[in-house]
């Protein structure tokens, strides 16, 4: 069973930056895509950004231009660089690894890392 371990969360002021890391216990190329989700109190978990095996990326509209997803294949690690942080970015951020096939998919999740942006 794969393990995904997030790190890099913390408390930052509005306008600040953080970089989240997600280390995988196996090659990230074993996943069809990897991504970052977040869940704020009382809200549903939402997709923040994802990167496919082929390198295509996508972002939620709310983070476009501020967040950047990247990966280091040699380290089996995916990153989320978060700049110009806003209080509404406050949430628990989860790393996701998805394996997809024709009839379905399987998701693996990290334990989450808290990001708090103070106003």
DOVEX-877933 format. One record per residue: residue in three letters; y, x, z of N, C-alpha, C, O in turn. Coordinates in steps of 0.1 Angstrom, whole numbers, plus 5000, padded with zeros to 4 digits. Each point is the difference from the previous one (the first is absolute). Layout:
# residues N
+-----+------+------+------+-------+-------+-------+------+------+------+------+------+------+
!   r ! n_yy ! n_xx ! n_zz ! ca_yy ! ca_xx ! ca_zz ! c_yy ! c_xx ! c_zz ! o_yy ! o_xx ! o_zz !
+-----+------+------+------+-------+-------+-------+------+------+------+------+------+------+
! ALA !    Y !    X !    Z !     Y !     X !     Z !    Y !    X !    Z !    Y !    X !    Z !
...
+-----+------+------+------+-------+-------+-------+------+------+------+------+------+------+
This chain:
# residues 119
+-----+------+------+------+-------+-------+-------+------+------+------+------+------+------+
!   r ! n_yy ! n_xx ! n_zz ! ca_yy ! ca_xx ! ca_zz ! c_yy ! c_xx ! c_zz ! o_yy ! o_xx ! o_zz !
+-----+------+------+------+-------+-------+-------+------+------+------+------+------+------+
! UNK ! 4988 ! 5008 ! 5000 !  5012 !  4992 !  5000 ! 5012 ! 5009 ! 5000 ! 5001 ! 5009 ! 5008 !
! UNK ! 5009 ! 4988 ! 4983 !  5012 !  5008 !  4999 ! 5009 ! 4997 ! 5012 ! 5000 ! 4990 ! 5005 !
! UNK ! 5007 ! 5021 ! 4998 !  5011 !  4999 !  5011 ! 5013 ! 5003 ! 4993 ! 5001 ! 5009 ! 4993 !
! UNK ! 5009 ! 4982 ! 5011 !  5014 !  5003 !  4995 ! 5008 ! 5001 ! 5013 ! 5000 ! 4991 ! 5009 !
! UNK ! 5007 ! 5020 ! 4992 !  5008 !  5003 !  5012 ! 5014 ! 5002 ! 4997 ! 5004 ! 5009 ! 4992 !
! UNK ! 5005 ! 4982 ! 5013 !  5014 !  5001 !  4997 ! 5007 ! 5008 ! 5011 ! 4995 ! 5001 ! 5011 !
! UNK ! 5016 ! 5005 ! 4985 !  5009 !  5007 !  5009 ! 5014 ! 5000 ! 4995 ! 5002 ! 4997 ! 4988 !
! UNK ! 5008 ! 5006 ! 5020 !  5013 !  5002 !  4996 ! 5010 ! 4989 ! 5004 ! 5012 ! 5001 ! 4997 !
! UNK ! 4983 ! 4988 ! 5009 !  5009 !  4990 !  5004 ! 5008 ! 5004 ! 5012 ! 4998 ! 5011 ! 5005 !
! UNK ! 5012 ! 4981 ! 4999 !  5008 !  5003 !  5011 ! 5013 ! 4991 ! 5000 ! 5001 ! 4990 ! 4993 !
! UNK ! 5008 ! 5015 ! 5015 !  5013 !  4993 !  5002 ! 5011 ! 5007 ! 4992 ! 5001 ! 5013 ! 5002 !
! UNK ! 5006 ! 4980 ! 4990 !  5011 !  5007 !  4992 ! 5012 ! 4990 ! 4999 ! 4998 ! 4988 ! 5001 !
! UNK ! 5013 ! 5018 ! 4998 !  5012 !  4992 !  4998 ! 5002 ! 4994 ! 4986 ! 4994 ! 5006 ! 4991 !
! UNK ! 5014 ! 4984 ! 5008 !  5003 !  4994 !  4986 ! 5005 ! 5012 ! 4991 ! 5009 ! 5007 ! 5004 !
! UNK ! 4986 ! 4993 ! 4984 !  5004 !  5010 !  4991 ! 4991 ! 5013 ! 5000 ! 5002 ! 5009 ! 4992 !
! UNK ! 4990 ! 4992 ! 5018 !  4991 !  5012 !  5002 ! 4988 ! 5000 ! 4991 ! 4998 ! 4991 ! 4991 !
! UNK ! 4994 ! 5019 ! 5010 !  4988 !  5002 !  4992 ! 4988 ! 5002 ! 5008 ! 5001 ! 5006 ! 5011 !
! UNK ! 4987 ! 4991 ! 4984 !  4988 !  5003 !  5006 ! 4990 ! 5002 ! 4989 ! 5001 ! 4995 ! 4989 !
! UNK ! 4989 ! 5013 ! 5013 !  4989 !  5002 !  4990 ! 4987 ! 4997 ! 5007 ! 4996 ! 5006 ! 5010 !
! UNK ! 4997 ! 4984 ! 4985 !  4987 !  4996 !  5005 ! 4989 ! 5007 ! 4992 ! 5002 ! 5002 ! 4988 !
! UNK ! 4988 ! 5002 ! 5019 !  4988 !  5006 !  4994 ! 4988 ! 4992 ! 5002 ! 4998 ! 4994 ! 5011 !
! UNK ! 4993 ! 5006 ! 4980 !  4987 !  4993 !  5001 ! 4989 ! 5010 ! 4996 ! 4999 ! 5003 ! 4988 !
! UNK ! 4993 ! 5002 ! 5021 !  4990 !  5009 !  4997 ! 4986 ! 4992 ! 4998 ! 4997 ! 4992 ! 5009 !
! UNK ! 4996 ! 5011 ! 4981 !  4987 !  4993 !  4997 ! 4989 ! 5010 ! 5003 ! 5001 ! 5012 ! 4998 !
! UNK ! 4988 ! 4983 ! 5006 !  4988 !  5008 !  5004 ! 4992 ! 5003 ! 4988 ! 4989 ! 5007 ! 5001 !
! UNK ! 5015 ! 4988 ! 4987 !  4993 !  5004 !  4988 ! 5010 ! 5000 ! 4989 ! 5012 ! 4997 ! 5002 !
! UNK ! 4984 ! 5007 ! 4986 !  5010 !  5002 !  4989 ! 5007 ! 4987 ! 4997 ! 4994 ! 4989 ! 4999 !
! UNK ! 5020 ! 5012 ! 5000 !  5007 !  4988 !  4997 ! 4998 ! 4995 ! 4986 ! 5003 ! 4989 ! 4997 !
! UNK ! 4990 ! 5019 ! 4995 !  4997 !  4995 !  4986 ! 4988 ! 4991 ! 5001 ! 4996 ! 4994 ! 4990 !
! UNK ! 4997 ! 5005 ! 5021 !  4989 !  4990 !  5002 ! 5006 ! 4986 ! 5001 ! 4992 ! 4990 ! 4999 !
! UNK ! 5021 ! 5009 ! 5003 !  5006 !  4987 !  5001 ! 5007 ! 4996 ! 4986 ! 5005 ! 5008 ! 4993 !
! UNK ! 4994 ! 4979 ! 5004 !  5007 !  4995 !  4988 ! 5015 ! 5001 ! 5002 ! 5007 ! 5003 ! 4990 !
! UNK ! 4997 ! 4995 ! 5022 !  5014 !  5001 !  5003 ! 5002 ! 5002 ! 5015 ! 4991 ! 4996 ! 5008 !
! UNK ! 5020 ! 5010 ! 4996 !  5004 !  5001 !  5014 ! 5014 ! 4995 ! 5002 ! 5008 ! 5001 ! 4991 !
! UNK ! 4994 ! 4994 ! 5020 !  5013 !  4994 !  5002 ! 5004 ! 5000 ! 5015 ! 4993 ! 5003 ! 5009 !
! UNK ! 5020 ! 4992 ! 4992 !  5005 !  4998 !  5014 ! 5004 ! 4985 ! 5001 ! 5007 ! 4995 ! 4991 !
! UNK ! 4989 ! 5000 ! 5020 !  5004 !  4986 !  5004 ! 5008 ! 5001 ! 5013 ! 4999 ! 5010 ! 5007 !
! UNK ! 5008 ! 4979 ! 4996 !  5007 !  4999 !  5013 ! 4999 ! 4986 ! 5005 ! 4999 ! 4991 ! 4992 !
! UNK ! 5002 ! 5008 ! 5021 !  5000 !  4987 !  5007 ! 5009 ! 5001 ! 5011 ! 4999 ! 5007 ! 5010 !
! UNK ! 5011 ! 4984 ! 4989 !  5010 !  4999 !  5011 ! 4996 ! 4988 ! 5009 ! 4992 ! 4992 ! 4996 !
! UNK ! 5012 ! 5008 ! 5016 !  4996 !  4990 !  5010 ! 5003 ! 4986 ! 4994 ! 5011 ! 4997 ! 4995 !
! UNK ! 4979 ! 4994 ! 5006 !  5001 !  4987 !  4995 ! 5000 ! 4998 ! 4985 ! 5002 ! 4989 ! 4995 !
! UNK ! 4996 ! 5022 ! 4998 !  4999 !  4999 !  4985 ! 4987 ! 5004 ! 4995 ! 4992 ! 5007 ! 5006 !
! UNK ! 5005 ! 4989 ! 4981 !  4988 !  5004 !  4994 ! 5001 ! 5015 ! 4995 ! 5011 ! 5005 ! 4998 !
! UNK ! 4977 ! 5001 ! 5001 !  5000 !  5013 !  4995 ! 5004 ! 5000 ! 4985 ! 4995 ! 4991 ! 4993 !
! UNK ! 5013 ! 5018 ! 5003 !  5005 !  5001 !  4986 ! 4998 ! 5013 ! 4994 ! 5000 ! 5011 ! 5007 !
! UNK ! 4998 ! 4989 ! 4980 !  4999 !  5013 !  4993 ! 5014 ! 5006 ! 4999 ! 5009 ! 4994 ! 4996 !
! UNK ! 4991 ! 5019 ! 5007 !  5013 !  5008 !  4999 ! 4999 ! 5008 ! 4987 ! 5010 ! 5000 ! 4992 !
! UNK ! 4979 ! 5007 ! 5006 !  4999 !  5009 !  4988 ! 4986 ! 5003 ! 4998 ! 4992 ! 5001 ! 5009 !
! UNK ! 5004 ! 5002 ! 4979 !  4987 !  5004 !  4996 ! 5000 ! 5010 ! 4989 ! 5009 ! 5001 ! 4992 !
! UNK ! 4980 ! 5007 ! 5008 !  4998 !  5010 !  4989 ! 4986 ! 4999 ! 4995 ! 4990 ! 5000 ! 5008 !
! UNK ! 5008 ! 4998 ! 4979 !  4986 !  4999 !  4995 ! 4994 ! 5014 ! 4998 ! 5007 ! 5010 ! 5000 !
! UNK ! 4980 ! 4989 ! 4997 !  4993 !  5013 !  4997 ! 5007 ! 5007 ! 4988 ! 5000 ! 5013 ! 5000 !
! UNK ! 5005 ! 4980 ! 4991 !  5006 !  5006 !  4988 ! 5014 ! 5005 ! 5003 ! 5006 ! 5006 ! 4991 !
! UNK ! 5000 ! 4990 ! 5020 !  5013 !  5005 !  5004 ! 5011 ! 4990 ! 4998 ! 5012 ! 5003 ! 5003 !
! UNK ! 4985 ! 4985 ! 4993 !  5010 !  4989 !  4999 ! 5004 ! 4996 ! 5014 ! 4992 ! 4999 ! 5009 !
! UNK ! 5021 ! 4998 ! 4992 !  5005 !  4996 !  5013 ! 5007 ! 4987 ! 4999 ! 5005 ! 4996 ! 4989 !
! UNK ! 4996 ! 4997 ! 5022 !  5008 !  4987 !  5001 ! 5006 ! 4999 ! 5014 ! 4995 ! 5006 ! 5009 !
! UNK ! 5016 ! 4987 ! 4992 !  5007 !  4998 !  5012 ! 5005 ! 4986 ! 5002 ! 5002 ! 4993 ! 4990 !
! UNK ! 4998 ! 5003 ! 5023 !  5006 !  4987 !  5003 ! 5015 ! 5001 ! 4996 ! 5006 ! 5011 ! 5001 !
! UNK ! 5000 ! 4978 ! 4995 !  5014 !  5000 !  4996 ! 5009 ! 5005 ! 5011 ! 5010 ! 5006 ! 4998 !
! UNK ! 4986 ! 4991 ! 5015 !  5008 !  5003 !  5011 ! 5001 ! 5015 ! 5003 ! 5009 ! 5004 ! 5007 !
! UNK ! 4982 ! 5004 ! 4987 !  5000 !  5014 !  5003 ! 5003 ! 5009 ! 4987 ! 5001 ! 5012 ! 5001 !
! UNK ! 5000 ! 4981 ! 4988 !  5002 !  5008 !  4988 ! 5013 ! 5008 ! 5001 ! 5011 ! 4995 ! 5004 !
! UNK ! 4988 ! 5018 ! 4991 !  5012 !  5009 !  5001 ! 5001 ! 5007 ! 5013 ! 5008 ! 5009 ! 5002 !
! UNK ! 4985 ! 4986 ! 5008 !  5001 !  5007 !  5014 ! 4987 ! 5006 ! 5004 ! 5000 ! 5011 ! 5007 !
! UNK ! 4989 ! 4984 ! 4989 !  4986 !  5005 !  5004 ! 4994 ! 5006 ! 4988 ! 5002 ! 4996 ! 4988 !
! UNK ! 4990 ! 5015 ! 5014 !  4992 !  5006 !  4990 ! 4986 ! 5003 ! 5005 ! 4998 ! 5006 ! 5010 !
! UNK ! 4992 ! 4990 ! 4982 !  4986 !  5003 !  5003 ! 4996 ! 5012 ! 4992 ! 5004 ! 5001 ! 4988 !
! UNK ! 4988 ! 5007 ! 5018 !  4995 !  5012 !  4993 ! 4986 ! 5003 ! 5006 ! 4996 ! 4995 ! 5010 !
! UNK ! 4998 ! 5015 ! 4984 !  4987 !  5004 !  5006 ! 4998 ! 5015 ! 4997 ! 5006 ! 5006 ! 4991 !
! UNK ! 4985 ! 5000 ! 5018 !  4996 !  5014 !  4999 ! 4985 ! 4999 ! 4998 ! 4993 ! 4998 ! 5010 !
! UNK ! 5002 ! 5004 ! 4978 !  4986 !  4998 !  4998 ! 4991 ! 5010 ! 5008 ! 4989 ! 4997 ! 5005 !
! UNK ! 5016 ! 5015 ! 4996 !  4993 !  5011 !  5006 ! 4998 ! 4997 ! 5015 ! 4990 ! 5004 ! 5007 !
! UNK ! 5020 ! 4989 ! 4999 !  5000 !  4997 !  5014 ! 4994 ! 4986 ! 5003 ! 5000 ! 4996 ! 5012 !
! UNK ! 4997 ! 4997 ! 4977 !  4995 !  4986 !  5002 ! 5010 ! 4992 ! 5008 ! 4996 ! 4992 ! 5009 !
! UNK ! 5017 ! 5009 ! 4988 !  5010 !  4994 !  5008 ! 5010 ! 4992 ! 4991 ! 5004 ! 5005 ! 4989 !
! UNK ! 5000 ! 4984 ! 5015 !  5011 !  4992 !  4994 ! 5012 ! 4999 ! 5009 ! 4998 ! 4999 ! 5012 !
! UNK ! 5013 ! 5002 ! 4982 !  5013 !  5000 !  5008 ! 5008 ! 4988 ! 4996 ! 4999 ! 4995 ! 4989 !
! UNK ! 5010 ! 5002 ! 5020 !  5011 !  4990 !  4998 ! 5012 ! 5006 ! 5005 ! 5003 ! 5000 ! 5012 !
! UNK ! 5006 ! 5004 ! 4979 !  5013 !  5005 !  5004 ! 5010 ! 4988 ! 5001 ! 5002 ! 4993 ! 4990 !
! UNK ! 5003 ! 5006 ! 5022 !  5009 !  4988 !  5002 ! 5014 ! 5005 ! 5003 ! 5002 ! 5007 ! 5010 !
! UNK ! 5008 ! 4990 ! 4981 !  5014 !  5004 !  5002 ! 5008 ! 4988 ! 5002 ! 4996 ! 4988 ! 4997 !
! UNK ! 5016 ! 5014 ! 5007 !  5010 !  4989 !  5002 ! 4994 ! 4988 ! 5008 ! 5001 ! 4989 ! 4995 !
! UNK ! 4992 ! 5014 ! 5015 !  4993 !  4990 !  5008 ! 5009 ! 4989 ! 5006 ! 5012 ! 5003 ! 5004 !
! UNK ! 4983 ! 4985 ! 4996 !  5008 !  4989 !  5005 ! 4992 ! 4994 ! 5012 ! 4988 ! 5001 ! 5001 !
! UNK ! 5019 ! 4991 ! 5008 !  4993 !  4994 !  5011 ! 4989 ! 4991 ! 4995 ! 4990 ! 4998 ! 5006 !
! UNK ! 5011 ! 4996 ! 4982 !  4990 !  4991 !  4995 ! 4988 ! 5007 ! 4995 ! 4990 ! 4994 ! 4996 !
! UNK ! 5010 ! 5019 ! 5004 !  4988 !  5008 !  4997 ! 4991 ! 5002 ! 5012 ! 4989 ! 5005 ! 4999 !
! UNK ! 5016 ! 4991 ! 5013 !  4992 !  5001 !  5012 ! 4987 ! 4992 ! 4999 ! 5001 ! 4988 ! 4997 !
! UNK ! 4988 ! 5019 ! 5005 !  4987 !  4994 !  4999 ! 4989 ! 5010 ! 5003 ! 5003 ! 5012 ! 5002 !
! UNK ! 4985 ! 4983 ! 4999 !  4989 !  5009 !  5000 ! 4995 ! 5002 ! 4986 ! 4998 ! 4991 ! 4992 !
! UNK ! 5001 ! 5022 ! 5004 !  4997 !  5004 !  4986 ! 4985 ! 5004 ! 5000 ! 4995 ! 5008 ! 5008 !
! UNK ! 4998 ! 4986 ! 4983 !  4986 !  5002 !  4998 ! 4997 ! 5007 ! 4987 ! 5005 ! 4996 ! 4989 !
! UNK ! 4986 ! 5013 ! 5011 !  4995 !  5006 !  4988 ! 4988 ! 4992 ! 4995 ! 4992 ! 4996 ! 5008 !
! UNK ! 5007 ! 5003 ! 4979 !  4989 !  4992 !  4994 ! 4994 ! 5008 ! 4989 ! 5006 ! 5006 ! 4992 !
! UNK ! 4981 ! 4993 ! 5008 !  4992 !  5006 !  4988 ! 4991 ! 4989 ! 4994 ! 4992 ! 4994 ! 5008 !
! UNK ! 5010 ! 5004 ! 4980 !  4992 !  4989 !  4993 ! 4991 ! 5005 ! 4989 ! 5004 ! 5008 ! 4992 !
! UNK ! 4984 ! 4987 ! 5009 !  4990 !  5003 !  4989 ! 4998 ! 4987 ! 4993 ! 4996 ! 4990 ! 5006 !
! UNK ! 5006 ! 5010 ! 4981 !  4999 !  4988 !  4992 ! 4989 ! 5001 ! 4990 ! 4997 ! 5010 ! 4995 !
! UNK ! 4997 ! 4978 ! 5003 !  4991 !  4999 !  4989 ! 5002 ! 4986 ! 4993 ! 5009 ! 4993 ! 5004 !
! UNK ! 4983 ! 5004 ! 4986 !  5002 !  4988 !  4992 ! 5001 ! 4988 ! 5008 ! 5008 ! 4991 ! 4998 !
! UNK ! 4982 ! 5008 ! 5012 !  4999 !  4987 !  5007 ! 5007 ! 5000 ! 5014 ! 4999 ! 4990 ! 5007 !
! UNK ! 5008 ! 5021 ! 4996 !  5006 !  5000 !  5013 ! 5006 ! 5013 ! 5004 ! 5002 ! 5009 ! 4992 !
! UNK ! 5001 ! 4992 ! 5021 !  5005 !  5013 !  5005 ! 4997 ! 5001 ! 5015 ! 4996 ! 4990 ! 5006 !
! UNK ! 5005 ! 5022 ! 4999 !  4998 !  5003 !  5014 ! 5012 ! 5008 ! 5005 ! 5004 ! 5010 ! 4994 !
! UNK ! 5001 ! 4986 ! 5018 !  5012 !  5007 !  5005 ! 4996 ! 5007 ! 5013 ! 4992 ! 4995 ! 5008 !
! UNK ! 5013 ! 5017 ! 4993 !  5000 !  5008 !  5012 ! 5014 ! 5001 ! 5006 ! 5009 ! 5001 ! 4992 !
! UNK ! 4992 ! 4999 ! 5021 !  5013 !  5000 !  5007 ! 5001 ! 5011 ! 5010 ! 4990 ! 5003 ! 5007 !
! UNK ! 5022 ! 5002 ! 4995 !  5002 !  5009 !  5011 ! 5004 ! 4992 ! 5012 ! 5000 ! 4987 ! 5000 !
! UNK ! 5003 ! 5019 ! 5011 !  5003 !  4994 !  5013 ! 5014 ! 4995 ! 5001 ! 5003 ! 4992 ! 5009 !
! UNK ! 5006 ! 5013 ! 4982 !  5014 !  4996 !  5000 ! 5008 ! 5010 ! 5008 ! 4996 ! 5007 ! 5009 !
! UNK ! 5017 ! 4994 ! 4987 !  5010 !  5009 !  5007 ! 5013 ! 4992 ! 5001 ! 5004 ! 4994 ! 4990 !
! UNK ! 5002 ! 5006 ! 5021 !  5012 !  4992 !  5003 ! 5012 ! 5007 ! 4994 ! 5002 ! 5012 ! 5002 !
! UNK ! 5006 ! 4981 ! 4991 !  5013 !  5005 !  4995 ! 5011 ! 4990 ! 5006 ! 4999 ! 4988 ! 4998 !
! UNK ! 5010 ! 5018 ! 5009 !  5011 !  4992 !  5006 ! 5013 ! 5006 ! 4996 ! 5003 ! 5012 ! 5002 !
! UNK ! 5005 ! 4979 ! 4992 !  5013 !  5004 !  4995 ! 5011 ! 4993 ! 5009 ! 5001 ! 4988 ! 5000 !
! UNK ! 5006 ! 5020 ! 5007 !  5011 !  4994 !  5009 ! 5013 ! 4999 ! 4992 ! 5003 ! 5008 ! 4991 !
! UNK ! 5004 ! 4981 ! 5013 !  5013 !  4997 !  4993 ! 5011 ! 5007 ! 5007 ! 5012 ! 4999 ! 4996 !
+-----+------+------+------+-------+-------+-------+------+------+------+------+------+------+
